[in-house]
Amino acid sequence: MRTLKVRIERGGRMISVGVITEKNPMEAEFSYLPEYLERADSVPISLSLPLQTEAFSSGQTRNFFDGMLPEGFTRRSVAQWVRADEDDYLSILDSLGRECLGAIQIVEESAVPPEPEYRKLSMEEIRALAAEGASRSAEILKQTHLSLTGATGKVGLYYRKEEDAWYFPAGTAPSTHIVKQSHVRLKNIVLNEQLALRTAANAGLDVPESFIIDAGGGEDKDVLFATRRYDRIFGEMPRYANSMPMPMRLHQEDFAQALGIRAINKYEQPGKNYLFRMFDVLQKYSADPIADRMKLWDVVIFDYLVGNTDNHIKNCSLLYSPDLRQKRLAPAYDIVSTAVYPESTRTMAYRIGDSAELDAISRESFVMAAEELRIGRSLAMRHFDALADRFEKALEDAADTLRESGFVHTDELREAILSRGGYSRL
């Protein structure tokens, strides 16, 4: 039986909060440390794991901690590397838990966390990462012990803007950016995501800074997509690793974790009403529920307009303040127009009003959703109409910027979004 320590960064300092105790290779229980519970400033690490003396069930434990791990090819690759079953999430967590999304760190009970270090990547290594896709990203995750959720090949890297250089974070060094490869089956996916995110920013949505790394001629095999991590910030007195300032970790949890839902159920099941439950979480726990509910409403509208049917509950998160006391809706991320790909589903990840089918959703569907979510109809539809009115201009401006940067498939994508996304139904 093995025990893993769970630590969380608060205000730049790592604090031990609990342990995960293995019952068998497929089951484990999380419990808070008595000394952590006795602290006056202790807070839960998740809405689904409230402070209590009793250990949480294996199901509750898995719902949260398995939700910190990658999916698909990357997960299978790491499982093979550690010689574990793909469903043995504890072994994978043990291997990848030093640097996760948010501020949690998982280490073996007897282990001494290694010293943080950054190693500069050469342009040849960047090109290899772009060209080799998920296989290379899985290798980097194994080497760096970084755990990043999702099915797309992605890695955490450190970027120094002043020298336009990328660094490989080793030991317990935090990364600053999430870098994703092109999907081998979906053409121009990197360009698609950048176009969608810049359109969202132009339309007034809160999104993280992002850019395309072009290691060649602008084709899929040459490009990577970089997103600045909103869960990493530089404090006034940062710690250093080989003379480079390290960012502080901010805690976050996605809505699947907050609601105690397994990652495999991230798309809405019949009768589960995910959208209502997400808005309810914000009403109860956000430090500014009115503002955050309207921000989420704008994201739902934009996902429809751009044709993003992969808008599941793991693609929306709560971001904690440095002292862990306050929670806000995190910036919108992982926005792409899936509708431009004929092979992709046209079923949204959750129901909007009377339907989850992109081609059946209408303005009236949003009226119904607003009433169900207890958003004032007048305010909700003003937001809908304003975003719809701004959408085409926001898309055109984003496309202009990318076209001027040399991305020749931009106009093709822009036209596909206008003709196949929800905007085409207005």
Order of alpha helices (4+ residues) and beta strands (2+ residues): beta-beta-beta-alpha-alpha-alpha-alpha-beta-beta-beta-alpha-alpha-beta-beta-beta-beta-alpha-beta-beta-beta-beta-beta-beta-beta-alpha-alpha-alpha-beta-beta-beta-beta-alpha-alpha-alpha
